[in-house]
Amino acid sequence: MTTSTQPIPEKDRPDYESAAVKAMLPDLMLVRDVAAGQRRITERTTTYLPQHPKEEPANYRIRLGRPTFFNAFLLLSFSFFFNLPQFGPKYF
């Protein structure tokens, strides 16, 4: 068995990210964070619930203490997944 000494083209490498994948990364991160639940959303507070420019820090802390995250996305995802047989092969 011989090995090739030619370099692997960039698009053939496993770590290559196309423009389409790079464009989807923010959405993918959101989906992963939502699927991970309230703890992940709370860890990324500044991303999902940023402080308003004129909001005082004390008021921001109060506002951070109020929201409760309800993971409807994950609930609906599981609901769809477990009900797939009723839809039949037309969806595949």
C-alpha positions in Angstrom: 0.0 0.0 0.0 1.4 3.4 -1.0 0.5 6.7 0.5 0.0 9.8 -1.5 2.3 12.7 -0.9 -0.1 15.2 -2.6 -1.7 17.7 -0.2 -5.4 17.2 0.5 -7.6 19.9 -1.1 -9.1 22.1 1.5 -12.7 21.2 0.6 -11.9 17.5 1.1 -10.6 18.0 4.7 -13.0 16.9 7.5 -12.5 20.2 9.3 -13.6 22.3 6.3 -16.6 24.6 6.9 -18.5 25.8 3.8 -20.0 29.2 3.6 -23.4 27.7 4.2 -22.3 26.0 7.4 -20.7 29.2 8.7 -23.9 31.1 8.0 -25.9 28.5 10.0 -23.6 28.5 13.0 -25.5 31.2 15.0 -28.8 29.4 14.5 -27.3 26.1 15.4 -25.9 27.6 18.6 -29.3 28.9 19.5 -30.9 25.5 18.9 -28.3 23.7 21.0 -28.6 26.3 23.8 -32.4 26.0 23.8 -32.2 22.2 23.8 -29.8 22.2 26.7 -32.4 24.0 28.8 -32.7 26.8 31.3 -29.3 26.4 32.9 -27.6 27.0 29.5 -29.8 30.0 28.8 -29.1 31.4 32.2 -25.3 30.9 31.7 -25.6 33.0 28.5 -27.7 35.7 30.0 -25.9 38.5 28.2 -26.5 36.8 24.9 -30.2 36.2 25.3 -31.3 38.9 27.8 -28.8 41.8 27.3 -28.8 44.9 29.5 -30.4 47.9 27.9 -28.0 50.8 27.4 -29.9 53.1 29.9 -30.8 50.4 32.4 -29.3 50.6 35.8 -27.4 47.5 37.0 -29.8 47.0 40.0 -32.8 47.0 37.6 -31.0 44.6 35.3 -30.4 42.2 38.1 -34.1 42.4 39.0 -35.1 41.7 35.4 -32.7 38.8 35.2 -34.4 37.2 38.2 -37.8 37.2 36.7 -37.7 35.2 33.4 -38.5 31.5 33.5 -37.5 29.6 30.5 -40.1 27.1 29.1 -38.5 24.8 26.7 -41.4 24.4 24.2 -38.9 23.7 21.4 -37.6 20.5 23.0 -41.1 19.5 23.9 -42.3 19.9 20.3 -39.2 18.3 18.9 -39.8 15.1 21.0 -43.5 15.2 20.2 -42.8 15.3 16.5 -40.1 12.6 16.7 -42.3 10.1 18.7 -45.3 10.7 16.4 -43.5 10.1 13.1 -45.1 6.7 12.4 -48.6 8.3 12.1 -47.3 10.6 9.3 -46.3 7.7 7.1 -43.6 7.6 4.4 -44.7 10.6 2.5 -42.6 12.8 4.8 -39.4 10.9 4.1 
